[in-house]
Amino acid sequence: MGFDELIGQRIRAARKERGLNQEELSLRLGIHRNSLVRYERGERGIDVDLLTRLADALEVSFHWLVTGEGEMERLPDIPESERERVRWIPLLGSVPAGFPRYSSEVVLEYMPVHAASARHPQTFALIVQGDSMEPRLSEGDRVIVQPDPSPPNRAIVVALIDGETTIKELKVTVQGQLSTHILVPVNGDYPPHILGAGDRIIGRVVAVQKMLE
């Protein structure tokens, strides 16, 4: 069963537990009933904002709603001064060409990160594949990416090259009024890539979750 279907099952279970029909819940959320039906069936991916509103409307734990782990009932709120702020962001299997609109096919799961690493509302995470950024980034590391089409020189960026996602260091060279943007791997076994007209920088890496095993 897919990720969206499992979330849909939990939405439906929580709605019934609260004695709400689909019309009542959709009114609370400010969405059309048909949209709620598709969410409950797992036919449509749900963004973080709507998941947060669902958790509030159903008075359930956001963690349970997203992962199915722990108790459904929401714990009492902890004062802001006594806890670190956490945001849940989508972990993507790939960056969709129509970014920032995610589809259910590319969202693997939602993961918690410190709010300071996710200030942009469309912040997302990716899993590093391959060894082109070794030793700075290793395969399996999770990088937190902030959308930024014009990142600064030497930033670690995520780009779409021929429809494929790549993570590299950006090097900007300027000669007169002409600037060249080059994607440079850390691993010298891989060649650099000069950004062309069909290439696109999606964002820059602002944090990394290193894998220790």
Buried (B, 14 or more C-beta within 10 A) or exposed (E): EEBBBBBBBBBBBBBEEEEBEBEBBBBEBEBEBEBBBBBBBBEBBBBBEBBBBBBEBBEBBBBBBBBEEEEBEBEEEEEEEEEEEEBBBBBBBBBBEEBBEBEBBBBBEBBBBEEEBBEBEBBBBBBBEBBBBBEBBBEEBBBBBBBBEEBEEEBBBBBBBEEEBBBBBBBBEEEEEEEEBBBBBBEEEBEEBEBEEEBBBBBBBBBBBEEEE
